[in-house]
Each structure stands twice: as structure tokens, then as C-alpha cells.
Amino acid sequence: MAESITINGVTVEPGKRQTIDLPVAKLYTHTMLAMPVHVVNGKRSGPRLFVSAAIHGDELNGVEIIRRLLKLPILGRLRGTLIAIPIVNVHGFLERSRYLPDRRDLNRSFPGHERGSLASRVASLFMEEIVGQCNHGIDLHTAGVHRSNLPQIRANLEDEETAKLAEAFGTPVLIDANIRDGSLRQAAMEQGIPMLLYEAGEALRFDEVAIRAGVHGIVQVMRALDMLPAVRRKKKPYRPVLARSSSWVRSPDSGILRAMVSLGAQVEKDTLLGVVADPFGERDVEIRSPYSGIIVGRTNLPLVHEGEALFHVARFRRLGDAAASVEGFAGDYEPEPSFPTEPEGPIL
């Protein structure tokens, strides 16, 4: 039998599920803010997995991913415990902001301290009540405002167990990402907890492909952990491909950007990525790819300053495999149109 789990003094017994409000802080209106935590405790023992979203309060895809995840009937066959936290940064979520009210980045404040800044206190609470009770973690993110990321997993892929779970998630691209100081991933790893970071889409926007892929990816990780029953599936048309390295191509000048490549595009060295021009068209500055790769992130805003990051290009040992992976992924998750592409009758 599974064991019960207690969060903020609330105990969830095996075979039960419950939403728990984890008090964060009061607003200056005396209103208490709480971090919502949903616990699904299986009848049988198994790993404890936390899935978190909106550590940056304007990153919304993960909130919807968790909502859909919690509605899946298959969770009735769960082994172990799923702890879902759709809105970690409640202050930022209310203000549609990446940051907390003191302008601190919560994902640079871990492991935190109970007597530190507001960000530090929230981080400390999360580590104590959530991370400290789990064996594995998945953190859901998007790109920043006016940028989009191709669905990708960032993790410590030198760790064998983490690499296995990253491949199970099933994004087209895997990035062996450096650890950021003060990040949740760093704090979890220091406690020996393997963790994946899922990046997809844009801040303040829902991206249906990213959301569908996120739900499916979490379920696949849970299957790999034996938290959910395995199923036989047809061989996928793609396998995740590890990026050898990645870097941003920055704007050589300030002006108005005309982007020439889309997210997920395969580019060769010297491919024209875009053109930056002044409003009068008197001066055009070309931006070319410094190497061959796949566009895994890009800006969506045409107004750019000199030095601004515009195109995130990932490099691969076998670029053809990476391109096939991206194409196969898009075919799997692109939603069917909900309306006919051609009119059924004469247009009057």
C-alpha cells in the first residue's frame, strides 16, 4: 500500500486526491494569497513526482497543461503520488508578470530562506513542502514576452536516469543545459532529485501544440517511472535528438526586423535569418546564421535594439536527424482544423 502524504498540515491518504492551499503571504489589503497544490495519492506505492508551472507568473502554458493532466481518467490507476502545482508564483500570475512584486525572479531565488526576501520565502516554502517530499520533478516553462520556444527538454543529460526520463518525455530536441544559480533545478539536483525543465511556447499565450505535447510528455515520464501502466504504441516517426550546443544570434543594429525563418526551421550556415532596417528603408542589415542548425527559439517582436537576442540556433551532430525529429513531432501534435479549409457551398 502507498503511504499518506502531508502538506501544510493536510494529510492525503492512499487512493485519495485533494486540493490544498499553501499560504504564501498577505497582500497589503490584508487578503491572504495561497499557492494551490493538488495531490493525487495512488492506492499503491511508487515514486513521488511534482509538476510545477508559472514559477514565472506570465508563463501560462504550464497552467493549462496541469489542468488537462489532472482530468485524465488514467490517474485512477496511479502508483505513487503526483503533486501538481499549476501556479507557483501567485503574485506574478495575478499581475501577468514574470516577477514578484519586489521585481525578483523566483527562479533565481532557490533554495531560499524563511526570513529572506519575498521571493526567498516563497522558494523556501516550496522546497520544504513540495520538493523535499518528492523523488522526481518536472518544471514547465515558456519563452519570455514576445519570444517563442520550440518544445524542448532542458536537463542534466549526463545523469543516466535524467537522460532516460528526458527521452521518454518525447520533445524533438533535448538540450544538456547548464545549471542556473538559484534555479529550482539546481536546488532539486542538490537534493539528489532528477528534474526536467520543459520549455515551449510564448509568455502570456496558449500554444495548443506545446500544451498537447506537454500533457503527453508528462504521462510518458510517469509511465517510464512505473507510476502509470505501460502501453504498446506504434513506433513514433521521430526520436528526440540531443543538441550539441546552442546560442542566440543577436541583432547587429537597431531597427525593424523582418524575420525570414520560422520556429523549427532547418538552416544552413549563412542562411538569411532576417533583415533589420530603419523605418525609411534607407539601410538594410542582413542577419545570417553563423552555423547550420535548427531554430529552437526566436523573437516575435519586429522592433529590436542592437545586441538583442533574435534567433536561438541549436547545433546537432546529425542535422538531418534533428530536422526529421522536428517534422515528425509537428505531425504528431498539430491539431486538426476545427473548420473546413474550403467553403462547402458557393460564397454569396
N, C-alpha and C positions, 0 to 999 in steps of 0.2 A: 504494500500500500504506500501511497505517497504521504508526505508529511504536510502538516499545515504550515502556512506562512503568515507572518505578522508584519504589517506595515502601518506605522503611525498608531500602534496600539490596536489595530483592527486585524483579527485573525480570520483567514480564509481556509476552510477545511478542504480536504481532498474531495474532488468531484463538484466543487462549488466555484462560482465566479462572482466577483463583486467590484464595484467602483468605489475607490477610496479617495477622499480629499486630503491632500497633503498640504497643510498650511505653509504658505511661503512668507508673506509679510502683509502688513496693513497698508492700505493707501492712506494719504493724509486726510481722506474723508471718513476715516475710521472703518472703512469697508475692508474685510479680510479677503485676501487673494489666496486661492488654493490651487495646487498643481494636481490635475486629475490623473489618477492612476487606476487602470483596470487590470485586475488579477484573474487569470483563468488557471485554476489549480486542478490538474488531472487526477483521476482516481488512482492511477498507477505512478510509481516513482519514475523519475527521469531528470534530465537537465533542467536548470532554471535559466531562461532566456529573457533578457529585457530588450524591448524595441522602443526606441525613443525618437521623437520628432520635435521640430520647432525649438531646438536649442537656440537657433537664430529665429526670432519671432516672426520674421516675414517669409520664412520658407514653409510654404503651405502644402506641398505635395505629400509630405510625410503624414500630415494630419489625416488626409483622405485615405492614404494607404492603410493606416492603422484602423480607421473606421471600417473599411471594407474587410480587412483581415479579421476583425472581431465578429463579423457577421457570418463567417464561413461555418457551415454545419460540421465540417470535419474536425473542428476544435472539440467536438464532443468525444473524440477518440484520442484526446491529448494524453501523452505520457509526460510527466514532469509539470513545469509551471511556466506560463507565459505572462510576463509583466509588461503591459503596454502603456506608454506614457506619450500621448499624442501632442501635448503642449507643455514642454519643459519651461520655456521662457514665457511665462504667462504675461508679465509686464510688456514685453516686446510684442507679443501676439495681439494684445489689446490696442497697442499703438501702431500696429503694422510696421514695426521697426525691428531691425536686426539686433539692436542692443537693448540693454536695460536702461532705466531712467537716468542712471549716472553715466551713460554712454560707454559702459564697459561691455566687452564681448564675453558672454558667458562661456564660450568655448575656448577661452584663453584664461579661465579662472579656476580650473580644476587642479588639485582636489579640493581646494577651498578651505575656509576656516569659519567656524561658527561665530567668531567675533570679528570677522573681516568686513569688507565692503558688501553691498547687497549681492553682487554677482558671486563673491566668495562664499557668502552664506547659503545661497541657493545651490551652488556647486557642492558644498559640504553636506547639505541635506540630501541631495540626490545620491551622493556617494554612500552615505550611511544607510539610507532607507531602501535604495534600489540596487546599486551596483554591488555593494557589499554582500548581497544575498543571492547573487547570480553567478553562473558559470560561464555564460557567453553573452555577447551583446551585439546589437545592430543599431546604428545611428543613421537616421535618414536626413539628407540634406538636399538643397538645390544650389544652383549658382547664385550669385548676388543679384542685386537690382540691375535690370537691363542687360543681363547676360544669361546664356543658356548652356547647360552641360549635357553632353551625350550621356545616357545611362552608363555608369561605370562604378566599379567597386575599388575603393582605396583601402589598403590594409598592409600589415606587415607580412608580406608573402614569403619571407624567409622562414617563418614559423610554419611547420608542416600542417598542423591542424587548421590554422587560419587560412592557409592556401587552399586546403580541401574545401572549406566552407565557402570561400570566395568563388571557387569554380562552380560549386553547387548552386550559388545564387543565380548565375546564368546571364550576367550582363555581357555585352560583346567585348568590352575592354576591361582589363584588370591593371591597376597601377600600384606598383610597390612604392607607396607614398612615404615620405619622410614624416616622422612624428613631430607635430607642432607642440611647442612648450605650452603647458596649461590646458591642453585639449582633453576632452573626455576620453579619447582613445589612448592618450598617454597615461592618464590616471588609471584606466582599466587595465592596461597592459602591465603597469607596475604592481597590480594586484594579481597578476597571472591570469587575467580574463581575456581570451581571444575575442577580438572585436572587428566587425566590418563597418565601413562607412560607405553608404550608398549615396552617390551624387547623381542627380538627374533633374533636368528642367530649369525653371527660372523662378526667382523670388516673386511672391505676390501673384502667381499664376498657377492654375491647374494645367498639367500636361498629361493627357489621357494615356499616352504610350508609357510615360515614366511611371504613372500610378499603377497601371496594369502589370508592368514588369516588376515593380516593387512588391506588390502583393504576391505574385508568383514566386519571386526570388526568396522572400521570407519563408514561404511554405516549403520551398525546396531545401532551404537550410534546415528547417525543422525536421524534414524527412531525413536529411543527412545525419542529424543528431539523434535519430530514432525517437523523436518526440511525436511524430505522425507516421502512420503506416506508409511503407513504400508502395509505389505503383509502377507498373510496367508501362513505359511510354515509347512511342516511336522515336527513332533516333533523330535528334534535332538537326536542322540543316546547318548549324554552326556550333562552334565551341568557343568559349571565352579565350581571348588572346592577351598575353602579358605584354604590356608596353615596355620597351627597353628604356625609354626616358620620355619626358615631355617638357615643353616650355612654351611660354607665351611670346607671340610676335607682337611687338609694340609699335605704336604709331610714330613715324618719323617726323610728323608735323601736326599742327592743329588745323582743324577744318571739318568738312562734311565728308563722311565716309560712305562710299558706295561699295558694299560687300559683294564679292563675286562668287563666293563658295558658301555652301550650306553646312549645317552641323552634320557630322558623319561623313563628309565628303573625303574621298581619297585624293591627295595632292602629291605631285612630284616636286623635286627641288626646282625652284624658280617659277613654280606655278603662280599666276597672278591671283592674289587673295582679295585684293580690293584696291581702291583708289581714294586718296584723300585730296580734296580740292577746296579752294576758297569759295565763298558764295558767288563770285563772279565768273568762275571757271577760268581764271587767268593763269592758275598754276595747279597742275595735277601731279601728285606724288604717288607713284606705284608702290604697293606693298607686295612683296613676293616671298614665298615660303623659303626659308633657309635650308630646308631638307625635305625629304619625302616622308609622308605620314598620313594620319587621319585627323580631321578636325574634331576634337573632343570637347571643345568649348569655344564660344565666340560672343562678342558683344552684339546686342540688338539695337543699340542706340547709334544713330548716324552722326551725332555730334561728339567729336573726340578732341582731346588735347594731346599735345606732343608727349610721348612716353606712355600713353595709356595702353593697357593690355587689350588687344583686339581679337586675336585668334590663338587658341590653345592647340598646338600640334603635338600629337603623340607619335613617337617613332617605334618601329617594330622590326624584328629581325627578318620576318617574312611578311611584307606589307600585303601581299595578295591574300594571305590567310586572314589578316585583320579586316580587310575590305569585305571578304566573304562573310565574316562573322557579323559585321555591322549590317550587311544586306539581309542575312538570314534572320537576325534579330528584328529588323524593321518589318519583315514579312510576318513574323510571329505575333507581334503586338500592335500593329497598326489596326485601329478599329475599323469595322465595316461602316461605310456611309449609311446614315440613317434616312437618307432621302435619295430618290433616283437621280442618277447623274445626267440623264436625258429626260426631257419632258415626255409624258406619256401621250399627250394629245397635242393638237395644234395650239399655238400661242395666239390668242385673240387680241 
